[in-house]
Structures are given as structure tokens and as C-alpha cells.
Amino acid sequence: MFHALGKRLLFSYLGVTIAIWIASTISVYHFLSYNLYKKIDNEILLLAKAAAHNLLGIKTDKKAINTKIPRIVDDDDDGDLDIPWQYLHENRQGVEWFDANGQLLAKAGNHISKMPFIAKFDISQKNKIRSITIPVYPHGLSGKDKKLQGYVRVSESTEDLEAELERLLGGFEWGGLIVVILSSLGGWWLTRQSLQPIEQSFQKLKQFTADASHELRSPLTVVKTSVEVMMNHPERIHPADVNKLAAIASATNQMSRLVEDLLLLARTDTTTTTPIIQWLSIPLDELLEDLVESLEPQAATKKIHLKSEISAEVFIKGDALQLKRLFSNLLQNAIDYTPNGGTVTVSLVKLERLVTINIKDTGIGIAAEHIPLIFNRFWREDKARTQREGGLGLGLAIAEAIAKTHGGDITVSSEVGVGSCFGVSLPLSCEFNS
């Protein structure tokens, strides 16, 4: 139980840690990306405003297009307008000048945007080139009373920036892996530390339950014996006290059953398996047939059809009394929670190394959300309480404990209003497994 609880706590802790790491990574990455791109936008906007002062000179000098002048440097004779700006930022930028109609007048630099020209203020990104386009008015002023002179578009390569962002993302991934590993180790240690006092308290509680149950046996035996002696001599009992003695006897019997159940659970808690040398080979098919036969009168009073589909001869090693208790609890539940006129079926399937006993009923069924809880001690569904009085909620817990003690397991399938099926799987006895 504590192992499963520890795993749930550890996975919950890791889930929260990973979620925080992912959210932090995304936030930091987008924050840095936004600011770095914002920095580029500011740089190319500043360059565009500086380049806007050259637009008028380029337009008035018609030879700038036809004869490739004016130039500051033109060693490559490539037809581009060479100006000092193209050497800024290690040739990662490019400048283009357009007239008011969007016709290209001149260009400079190595990184020229390949996107179609848009005649408006615009920031765009394509093929790792970031561009900004601004309109140009006389003296850099804009307004309705100013005539548009043209446009300037400045582009800058974002290859280096994107490479840095990719390396940053890779660093986050490796960092996240380290965080998960360290969080797993730390979470495991914290889980163990947090569960240790709870586990110790639980062990003390179980020990107290076992000790208290053991100590209660003697006084309960005295009370039970005294009541039985008194009821065996009715002539000595005042008529007004008969019902009181009957109530005392009933309560005493109920307390005795509770004590015995708690002692059985305490013993199964302290030892997971009974030593094999103390076990005998038991004919399981005969044990089940005897149980069905003993419960037939009880089923008949509710007009329940109790069917036995046991044909194979099966031997298992175990404690006959405990196994009888296991299947008696399951059969008793099936009869108690099946309405009048229903059916309870006991079947046996023999496999190579296992035998599975299925106890199927047409009872009230169990809701899906309650199935994981039915083996908890003292747990009873509200609907079930109305069907059966006097139960203590320990029957299924005892059945599961006995099955595990014998190296087996119990599975449950159920549907509300249709019925339930409890399957008990137990290992076959080796000398009879043929």
C-alpha cells in the first residue's frame, strides 16, 4: 500500500516539476526571442531612417540607375549602390530604395529581402531575413500636407540569432533532462522521508489492533459463555429479560466475529506467506462443492438459483480453513447482494499452472468508481448497506488477504444493475499438476 502511495506521490511531484520546467522554458524562450527580435527591429529601423536621407539624392540623379553612380566603392561592378552602411554588422544587412510607385531605385548590402515590395510601413520575416519598410517624406516628416517621396526597406539576416536560439533550446532540453533526473532522486528521497512516519504510525496501529483483538477474546469468551449458560436455563430468567439476553448474545457473537477477523488480518499483515511445509494438498473442487451444498438452503430462501459448474479435479497447496473462508465470503456476498429470483454461478477453469474460480451473480453490481475501494477494510457502499445488515466491511479484505497469502489474486468485473464477477486465481499444486 505504501509502495503504491509512494509511487503516486513521486509521479505527482515529477509531473508538477516537469510542468513548471516546461512552462518556464517556454516563457524564457519566448521572452528572449521577443527581445532579441525587438533589438534587430530597432537596429534596422534606425538604419532605415538614416538611409531615408539618401532617397532624394538617388531620385534626382538619374544616372544612379543607368550608369551605376553615385558610388563610394564599386570594385565588384555588380550594379548595386555601394555605400558605407553595407559594411555594418559584418555585411548582415541590406538597404533598398524605392520610389513612390514602388519601383526599385537602388540597393546596397548583401542581405536583400526577396519578398514582394509592400507600399506601407511593415515588418516581415522570410527565409531567415527580417525586413522593415518605411515611407519617406521630405526632411523625414510625415503628414497629409507632405508629399510621399518613396520608401526605404532595410533587411538583416537572422541566421546567427536563430542559431543562438536553437542552441538555447538545446541547452534547455539538456537542462530539463538533468532537472528530471535530479528531481526523481530528490523526489524519491522526500517521498521516503514523508511516508516513513506515516508507515510507522500505521504499523503501530496494526500492532495495536492485533493486541487489542487478542486481549478482547478472553472477556468476550466469558460473556458469551455466561450468556449461553443463562439461556440454557430459561426457568431462571425473568420473561422481561429474555429479549435483553438475546440482544447481548447477538452483540457478543458479532464482536467475536469482528475480533477473529481482525486477528486474521493482523496475521496476514505480519506474514505475507504461510510456510509451505505447513500446507497440505487440498482438493479444491470438493471444497467448493461442499460450500455450494451448504449454502443452497440459504439461497433457496431467496429463490436464488445457485449453480455449480465444476467438473475438473483440482489440487492446490494451502490452508483448508482459510480457503474455505475465502470462498465462503465471496459466495455469501453474491447471495446477499443478489435480488430474489437471481442466479449465482460458481465455475472453475484449470490452466497449465493456475486455476481460476469465478463467482458470478446477477446482483446489484458495483459502480466503476467503487471497484478500487471494495477491498479496503470497513469500506461499504451506501447502497450495499441497505441490502445487507450486520456486515462489518471486512469480508472482501479477508478474501484478498487469504488469496495473496496463497500466492494468488482476486479480480473483479461488475456493472450496476447487471451483476458482478469475482475471479480468484491460485497456483496449482505441483505434484497434481499434470
Protein Blocks (a to p, Z undefined) as FASTA:
>chain_A
ZZmmmmmmmmmmmmmmmmmmmmmmmmmmmmmmmmmmmmmmmmmmmmmmmmmmmmmmmmmm
mmlmmnopacfbdfkonopacdfklmgghhpaccddddfkopafbdcdjbdcfbdcddbd
ddddeehiacddddddehhiacjkbccfbdcdddddfklmmmmmmmmmmmmmmmmmmmmm
mmmmmmmmmmmmmmmmmmmmmmmmmmmmmmmmmmmmmmmmmmmmmmmmmmmmmmlpcfkl
mmmmmmmmmmmmmmmmmmmmmmmmmmmmmpmbdcfklpccddfklmmmmmmmmmmmmmmm
nopacddddfbdcdddddfklmmmmmmmmmmmmmmmpcehiacdddddddfkbccddddd
fbebpafklmmmmmpghiacfklmmmpghiaolmmmmmmmmmmmnopacdddddehkbcc
ddddddddfklmZZ
